[in-house]
Amino acid sequence: MSKLRSVVLPFSFGRVVCALGACAAVFAAQALHAQALPPGVRLGMTSDELQAAMPAVHRVQRPQRLAGGLLGSWQAAPVSVAGLAFEPTFFFAGSQLRRVEFVASAQALPDGGAAAFAELVRWGRGAFGSELASNDPGTAYAAWTSEAADVYLQHVRDVRRASLRLVYKARQVRDGSEL
């Protein structure tokens, strides 16, 4: 028994817990990076700065138009997040990057993307804190606010068009006189 004890003692419970904690921190850091804006990309940059930060970004043939003069005129290669391929689109207004959308279809998944949505909500909580949430029969939302951006996650649960959308948009703070 004493020989067994001498072999087991170097692998104490505390060391195992520390090792598992370190592994979890590494995986969490990778997950946070996976859902963050691409390296070098920041809201407010110009299209030239976007091209310098992401040389593979390309203009789209039919830009999306949104309210406020937003034009989704640039895209990058899909990125894998939470088991889905998210296509990033970059929206400019006034020659500045004002919005980045990552969109993925979840139709092929048996759960319609519910697990991916839950994983991204956990990421958002870790990155930005508690979310504002909304649930209705066909869609779920989670939203966060940081100093420079509003971030929201949308999960469309309809089996015919199940999808997830992660959006970063420039934060616009208004006082009561502007409402």
C-alpha positions in Angstrom: 0.0 0.0 0.0 2.8 2.4 0.8 4.2 1.9 -2.8 0.8 2.8 -4.2 0.6 5.9 -2.1 4.0 7.1 -3.3 2.8 6.8 -6.9 -0.6 8.5 -6.3 0.6 11.4 -4.2 2.4 13.4 -7.0 -1.0 13.4 -8.8 -2.9 15.2 -6.1 -6.5 16.3 -6.5 -5.4 19.9 -6.3 -3.0 19.5 -9.2 -5.6 17.8 -11.3 -8.1 20.6 -10.7 -5.5 23.2 -11.6 -4.6 21.3 -14.8 -8.3 21.0 -15.8 -8.8 24.7 -15.0 -5.8 25.7 -17.2 -7.2 23.5 -20.1 -10.6 25.1 -19.7 -9.1 28.6 -19.8 -7.2 27.8 -23.0 -10.4 26.4 -24.7 -12.4 29.4 -23.4 -9.8 31.8 -24.9 -10.1 30.1 -28.2 -13.9 30.2 -28.1 -13.8 33.9 -27.3 -11.5 34.6 -30.2 -13.7 32.6 -32.5 -16.7 34.9 -31.9 -14.9 38.2 -31.7 -14.3 40.5 -34.6 -11.5 39.3 -36.9 -8.0 40.3 -35.9 -7.3 43.9 -36.9 -10.9 44.8 -37.6 -12.6 47.5 -35.5 -15.8 49.4 -36.0 -15.1 52.9 -37.4 -12.4 51.8 -39.8 -12.4 52.7 -43.5 -12.7 50.1 -46.3 -9.0 50.6 -47.1 -8.2 49.8 -43.5 -10.5 46.7 -43.7 -8.6 45.5 -46.8 -5.3 46.0 -45.1 -6.4 44.1 -42.0 -8.1 41.3 -44.1 -6.5 41.0 -47.5 -8.9 38.2 -48.5 -12.0 40.4 -48.1 -13.9 41.0 -51.3 -16.6 43.2 -52.6 -20.0 41.6 -53.0 -21.9 41.8 -56.4 -25.2 42.9 -54.8 -24.6 44.9 -51.6 -27.3 44.7 -48.9 -28.9 48.0 -48.0 -30.1 48.7 -44.5 -31.6 51.7 -42.7 -29.3 54.5 -41.8 -27.4 54.3 -45.1 -25.7 51.1 -44.2 -24.3 49.2 -47.2 -23.1 45.6 -46.8 -20.5 45.8 -49.6 -17.7 43.5 -48.3 -17.5 39.9 -47.3 -14.9 37.5 -46.1 -14.5 33.7 -46.1 -16.9 31.8 -43.8 -15.6 31.2 -40.2 -16.4 28.2 -38.2 -18.1 29.0 -34.9 -20.0 26.7 -32.6 -20.1 24.0 -35.3 -21.6 26.3 -38.0 -20.1 28.2 -40.9 -20.8 31.9 -40.4 -20.4 34.2 -43.4 -19.2 37.7 -42.3 -20.6 40.8 -44.1 -19.1 44.2 -43.5 -21.5 47.2 -43.6 -20.3 50.8 -44.2 -22.0 54.1 -43.8 -20.3 57.5 -44.2 -17.1 55.6 -45.4 -16.8 53.9 -41.9 -17.4 50.3 -40.8 -20.5 50.6 -38.8 -21.8 47.0 -38.6 -20.4 43.4 -39.0 -22.9 40.5 -39.4 -22.0 36.8 -39.1 -24.8 34.7 -40.5 -25.1 30.8 -40.6 -27.8 28.5 -41.7 -28.8 25.9 -39.1 -31.4 24.0 -41.2 -29.2 20.9 -41.5 -28.9 20.5 -37.7 -31.3 18.3 -35.9 -31.8 20.9 -33.2 -32.1 23.8 -35.6 -29.0 25.5 -34.1 -30.2 25.5 -30.5 -26.9 24.1 -29.1 -24.9 26.7 -31.2 -27.1 29.5 -29.9 -26.6 28.3 -26.3 -22.9 28.2 -26.8 -22.8 31.7 -28.3 -24.9 33.0 -25.4 -22.4 31.5 -23.0 -19.6 33.2 -24.9 -21.5 36.6 -24.8 -22.0 36.3 -21.1 -18.2 35.7 -20.6 -17.3 38.5 -23.0 -19.9 41.2 -22.1 -21.8 40.1 -19.0 -25.5 39.4 -18.6 -27.6 39.6 -21.7 -31.0 41.2 -22.4 -33.0 38.3 -23.8 -36.2 37.8 -25.7 -38.0 34.7 -26.7 -41.0 34.2 -28.9 -42.3 31.0 -30.7 -40.1 31.5 -33.8 -37.1 33.6 -32.7 -34.7 34.0 -29.7 -32.5 37.0 -29.1 -29.7 37.9 -26.7 -28.1 41.3 -26.7 -25.2 42.9 -25.0 -23.7 46.4 -24.8 -20.0 47.4 -24.6 -18.3 50.8 -24.7 -18.0 50.9 -28.5 -20.5 48.4 -29.8 -23.9 46.8 -29.4 -23.8 43.1 -30.0 -26.8 40.8 -30.5 -27.4 37.2 -31.4 -30.5 36.1 -33.2 -31.7 32.5 -33.5 -34.5 31.8 -36.0 -36.0 28.5 -35.0 -38.3 27.8 -38.0 -37.2 24.4 -39.5 -37.5 25.8 -43.1 -35.1 28.7 -42.4 -33.3 28.0 -39.2 -30.4 30.3 -38.8 -28.1 32.2 -36.4 -27.0 35.8 -36.8 -24.3 37.5 -34.7 -24.2 41.3 -35.2 -21.7 43.9 -34.0 -22.8 47.4 -34.6 -21.4 50.8 -33.7 -23.0 52.0 -30.5 -25.1 55.2 -30.8 -25.9 56.9 -27.6 -28.6 59.5 -27.7 -30.0 61.8 -25.1 -33.7 62.2 -24.4 -34.0 65.3 -26.6 -33.2 63.3 -29.7 -36.0 60.8 -29.2 
